[in-house]
Amino acid sequence: MASTRFSSTTVMISKTCLSAKSSVPNSSPTATDSTRYSSSELPQRSEEWFALRKDKLTTSTFSTALGFWYPNRRSELWREKVYPSEPIMFNSSAKAAMSWGVTHEDTAIEHYKVVTGRDVRSLGFAVHSDSQYSWLGASPDGVLDDHEGGILEVKCPYNKGKPEDGVPWKVMPYYYMPQIQGLMEIMDKNWVDLYCWTPNGSSLFRVHRTPEYFLDMHEILKEFWWERVVPAREVVVAGGGNVDVQIFKPKARHELTGLVISKSRKLAAEAELIYKTVSADVSDV
């Protein structure tokens, strides 16, 4: 586990008592106390786990499928899903960022447990149990099995290639909202703790479920999957014939992309910062 250097030289902002067990209002008419999703205990990043994800649109790719990353990432994701046997190519910067995140994920989770006093249970993969959403999958960083029943998602920012100089977020980045709301919909939970870990401090945001946002997002995801990915896969499996698979290639953005981005910014700005600590020897401007 990686060491940190802010344990004794920190400042803390606390907007909400982390130990408080106040009830969270049920924001979805379909939410129940029982587990609605089907799950797999396969270890994350195992060969079997990767195989399970290939035939699903996973929450970590939602912002890409929605068209947040103009101009190429949406079509690149489409190709990854249409040709799942092909290796995914990442540039050196993306590889380094992913490696940083994977390396420090356990450290971040342990810090979260210390900060909140919560137990965190691991879960390999979750699939929505409703057949109309069963093509959606999620791999949460943790499940919080107390009476409130939330989800943990941790982020270890790469800070544009200088992660050692990174400081925790003051505001939740809007581009994580699709992933966060997707996790809650698939797992039928009402809130997510989004924990940002850096070598110089950390911050914790509480994000609540917004069913209306998911419905807007679902329109774009559904078009991407069922009108772009699935028919293109069928052409590839059938050997092509006289059909050019490129006719199914998606546009860089959907007509509703701008709306979802706007709503993502608003919800991210409203996410409650309930904890923030920064090393005294770094600037937090």
C-alpha positions as CSV (number, residue, x, y, z in Angstrom):
1,M,0.0,0.0,0.0
2,A,1.4,3.4,-1.0
3,S,2.4,5.8,1.8
4,T,1.0,9.3,2.1
5,R,2.5,12.5,3.4
6,F,-0.4,14.5,4.8
7,S,-1.4,12.6,7.9
8,S,-0.1,15.2,10.4
9,T,-0.1,18.4,8.4
10,T,-3.7,18.8,7.2
11,V,-6.6,21.1,7.4
12,M,-10.2,19.8,7.3
13,I,-13.5,21.2,6.1
14,S,-16.5,19.4,7.5
15,K,-19.9,20.4,6.2
16,T,-21.7,17.4,7.4
17,C,-21.1,15.1,10.4
18,L,-19.6,12.0,8.8
19,S,-20.8,9.8,11.6
20,A,-24.4,11.0,11.4
21,K,-26.8,8.3,10.3
22,S,-29.6,10.6,8.9
23,S,-32.0,8.9,6.6
24,V,-31.7,9.6,2.8
25,P,-35.0,10.2,1.0
26,N,-36.0,7.5,-1.5
27,S,-35.6,9.3,-4.8
28,S,-36.9,6.5,-7.0
29,P,-40.4,5.0,-7.0
30,T,-38.9,1.6,-7.9
31,A,-36.2,1.6,-5.2
32,T,-36.5,-1.1,-2.5
33,D,-34.4,-2.3,0.4
34,S,-33.7,-5.6,-1.4
35,T,-30.9,-6.2,-3.8
36,R,-32.2,-5.6,-7.3
37,Y,-29.1,-6.2,-9.3
38,S,-27.4,-9.4,-10.2
39,S,-23.8,-9.5,-9.2
40,S,-20.6,-11.4,-9.7
41,E,-17.8,-11.9,-7.2
42,L,-15.1,-12.2,-9.8
43,P,-12.1,-10.2,-8.8
44,Q,-11.9,-6.9,-10.7
45,R,-9.4,-6.9,-13.5
46,S,-9.2,-10.7,-13.7
47,E,-9.5,-12.3,-17.1
48,E,-13.0,-13.5,-16.3
49,W,-14.0,-10.0,-15.2
50,F,-12.8,-8.4,-18.5
51,A,-14.7,-11.1,-20.4
52,L,-17.9,-10.3,-18.5
53,R,-17.6,-6.6,-19.3
54,K,-17.1,-7.0,-23.1
55,D,-20.8,-7.6,-23.7
56,K,-22.0,-4.8,-21.5
57,L,-22.0,-1.0,-21.6
58,T,-20.3,-0.2,-18.3
59,T,-20.7,2.9,-16.2
60,S,-17.1,3.9,-16.5
61,T,-17.7,4.4,-20.3
62,F,-21.0,6.2,-20.0
63,S,-19.5,9.7,-20.5
64,T,-17.7,8.5,-23.6
65,A,-20.9,6.8,-25.0
66,L,-22.8,10.0,-24.3
67,G,-20.4,12.1,-26.5
68,F,-18.7,14.1,-23.7
69,W,-15.2,13.6,-25.3
70,Y,-15.4,15.3,-28.7
71,P,-14.5,14.4,-31.3
72,N,-13.1,10.8,-31.4
73,R,-13.7,8.9,-28.2
74,R,-17.3,8.0,-29.0
75,S,-16.4,6.3,-32.2
76,E,-13.4,4.6,-30.6
77,L,-15.6,3.1,-27.9
78,W,-18.0,1.9,-30.6
79,R,-15.1,0.1,-32.3
80,E,-14.0,-1.4,-29.0
81,K,-17.5,-2.9,-28.5
82,V,-18.0,-4.0,-32.1
83,Y,-14.6,-5.8,-32.2
84,P,-14.2,-7.0,-28.6
85,S,-11.4,-9.4,-29.5
86,E,-9.1,-6.6,-30.7
87,P,-6.7,-5.2,-28.2
88,I,-7.6,-1.8,-26.9
89,M,-4.9,0.7,-27.7
90,F,-4.1,3.5,-25.2
91,N,-1.5,6.2,-25.5
92,S,1.3,6.5,-23.0
93,S,-0.4,9.2,-21.0
94,A,-3.6,7.2,-20.6
95,K,-1.7,4.1,-19.6
96,A,0.2,6.1,-17.0
97,A,-3.0,7.6,-15.6
98,M,-4.7,4.2,-15.4
99,S,-1.7,2.7,-13.7
100,W,-1.6,5.5,-11.1
101,G,-5.3,5.0,-10.3
102,V,-5.0,1.2,-10.0
103,T,-1.9,1.4,-7.9
104,H,-3.4,3.8,-5.4
105,E,-7.0,2.6,-5.3
106,D,-6.5,0.4,-2.2
107,T,-4.8,3.3,-0.4
108,A,-7.8,5.5,-1.3
109,I,-10.3,3.0,0.0
110,E,-8.4,2.6,3.3
111,H,-8.3,6.3,3.8
112,Y,-12.0,6.6,3.1
113,K,-12.6,3.9,5.8
114,V,-10.6,5.8,8.3
115,V,-12.3,9.2,7.5
116,T,-15.8,7.8,7.6
117,G,-15.6,4.8,9.9
118,R,-17.6,2.8,7.3
119,D,-17.1,-0.8,6.3
120,V,-16.5,-1.2,2.6
121,R,-17.4,-4.5,0.8
122,S,-15.8,-5.3,-2.6
123,L,-18.0,-6.4,-5.6
124,G,-16.7,-7.6,-8.9
125,F,-19.5,-6.8,-11.3
126,A,-23.1,-5.8,-11.2
127,V,-25.8,-6.0,-13.9
128,H,-29.2,-4.4,-13.8
129,S,-31.8,-7.1,-13.1
130,D,-34.5,-5.4,-15.2
131,S,-34.3,-6.9,-18.7
132,Q,-34.6,-3.6,-20.4
133,Y,-31.4,-2.4,-18.7
134,S,-29.6,-5.8,-18.6
135,W,-27.0,-4.6,-21.2
136,L,-25.7,-2.1,-18.6
137,G,-23.0,-3.1,-16.1
138,A,-21.1,-1.6,-13.2
139,S,-17.9,-2.3,-11.2
140,P,-18.2,-0.2,-8.1
141,D,-15.1,0.4,-6.0
142,G,-17.1,-0.6,-2.9
143,V,-20.5,-1.3,-1.5
144,L,-21.4,0.3,1.8
145,D,-23.6,-2.2,3.6
146,D,-24.9,-0.2,6.5
147,H,-28.6,0.7,6.9
148,E,-28.3,3.6,4.4
149,G,-26.9,1.3,1.7
150,G,-24.6,3.5,-0.5
151,I,-21.8,3.0,-3.0
152,L,-18.2,4.1,-2.9
153,E,-16.4,5.4,-5.9
154,V,-12.8,6.5,-5.6
155,K,-10.7,8.6,-7.9
156,C,-6.9,9.1,-7.8
157,P,-6.3,12.1,-10.3
158,Y,-3.2,11.9,-12.5
159,N,-3.0,15.7,-12.5
160,K,-1.9,16.1,-16.1
161,G,1.2,13.9,-15.6
162,K,2.2,15.3,-12.2
163,P,0.2,13.3,-9.7
164,E,2.6,13.9,-6.9
165,D,1.6,17.6,-7.1
166,G,-2.1,17.0,-7.1
167,V,-4.5,18.4,-4.6
168,P,-8.1,17.2,-3.9
169,W,-11.0,18.6,-5.8
170,K,-13.0,21.5,-4.4
171,V,-15.9,20.7,-6.8
172,M,-16.9,17.4,-8.3
173,P,-15.8,17.1,-11.9
174,Y,-19.0,17.0,-14.0
175,Y,-17.8,14.3,-16.4
176,Y,-18.0,11.7,-13.6
177,M,-21.8,12.3,-13.1
178,P,-22.9,9.8,-15.8
179,Q,-20.8,7.1,-14.1
180,I,-22.1,8.0,-10.6
181,Q,-25.7,8.1,-11.6
182,G,-25.3,4.9,-13.6
183,L,-24.0,3.1,-10.6
184,M,-27.0,4.1,-8.5
185,E,-29.5,3.1,-11.2
186,I,-27.9,-0.3,-11.8
187,M,-27.5,-1.1,-8.1
188,D,-30.7,0.6,-6.9
189,K,-28.9,2.8,-4.4
190,N,-29.8,6.3,-3.4
191,W,-26.3,7.9,-2.9
192,V,-22.7,7.6,-3.8
193,D,-19.7,8.7,-1.8
194,L,-17.2,10.0,-4.3
195,Y,-13.7,10.1,-2.7
196,C,-10.8,11.9,-4.3
197,W,-7.4,10.8,-3.1
198,T,-4.1,12.6,-3.8
199,P,-0.7,12.4,-2.1
200,N,-1.4,15.8,-0.7
201,G,-4.9,15.3,0.7
202,S,-8.4,14.1,-0.1
203,S,-11.9,15.3,-0.5
204,L,-15.3,13.5,-0.2
205,F,-18.5,14.3,-2.0
206,R,-22.0,13.0,-1.4
207,V,-24.0,12.6,-4.7
208,H,-27.7,11.7,-4.6
209,R,-29.7,9.8,-7.1
210,T,-31.5,11.8,-9.8
211,P,-33.8,9.5,-11.8
212,E,-34.8,12.2,-14.3
213,Y,-31.1,12.6,-15.2
214,F,-30.8,8.9,-15.8
215,L,-33.8,8.9,-18.2
216,D,-32.1,11.6,-20.3
217,M,-28.9,9.8,-20.3
218,H,-30.6,6.5,-21.1
219,E,-31.9,7.8,-24.4
220,I,-28.4,8.4,-25.7
221,L,-27.0,5.2,-24.3
222,K,-29.8,3.2,-25.8
223,E,-29.2,4.7,-29.2
224,F,-25.5,4.0,-29.0
225,W,-25.9,0.4,-27.9
226,W,-29.0,-0.8,-29.8
227,E,-28.7,1.2,-33.0
228,R,-24.9,1.4,-33.3
229,V,-23.1,-1.3,-31.5
230,V,-25.5,-4.3,-31.7
231,P,-26.3,-4.2,-35.4
232,A,-22.6,-3.6,-36.2
233,R,-21.7,-6.6,-34.2
234,E,-24.2,-8.7,-36.0
235,V,-22.7,-7.7,-39.4
236,V,-19.2,-8.6,-38.2
237,V,-20.4,-12.0,-36.8
238,A,-22.2,-12.7,-40.1
239,G,-19.0,-12.0,-42.0
240,G,-20.0,-8.7,-43.4
241,G,-21.6,-9.7,-46.7
242,N,-22.8,-6.7,-48.6
243,V,-23.3,-4.5,-45.5
244,D,-20.6,-1.9,-44.7
245,V,-20.3,-2.0,-40.9
246,Q,-19.2,1.7,-41.0
247,I,-22.8,2.8,-41.6
248,F,-23.5,2.1,-37.9
249,K,-20.6,4.3,-36.7
250,P,-22.0,6.9,-34.3
251,K,-21.7,10.6,-34.7
252,A,-19.3,12.4,-32.3
253,R,-22.2,13.6,-30.3
254,H,-25.9,12.8,-30.0
255,E,-28.5,15.6,-30.3
256,L,-29.1,15.3,-26.5
257,T,-25.4,15.4,-25.5
258,G,-25.4,19.1,-24.8
259,L,-28.5,18.8,-22.5
260,V,-26.9,16.0,-20.5
261,I,-23.6,17.9,-20.2
262,S,-25.5,20.9,-18.9
263,K,-27.4,18.8,-16.4
264,S,-24.1,17.1,-15.3
265,R,-22.5,20.4,-14.6
266,K,-25.5,21.5,-12.5
267,L,-25.6,18.3,-10.5
268,A,-21.8,18.3,-10.0
269,A,-21.9,21.8,-8.6
270,E,-24.7,20.7,-6.2
271,A,-22.7,17.7,-4.9
272,E,-22.1,18.2,-1.2
273,L,-18.4,18.5,-0.1
274,I,-18.5,16.8,3.3
275,Y,-14.8,16.4,3.9
276,K,-11.6,18.0,2.6
277,T,-8.0,17.8,3.9
278,V,-4.9,19.3,2.3
279,S,-1.3,19.1,3.3
280,A,-0.1,22.4,4.9
281,D,3.0,22.5,2.6
282,V,1.1,22.7,-0.7
283,S,-0.9,25.4,-2.3
284,D,-4.7,24.8,-2.6
285,V,-5.5,27.8,-4.8
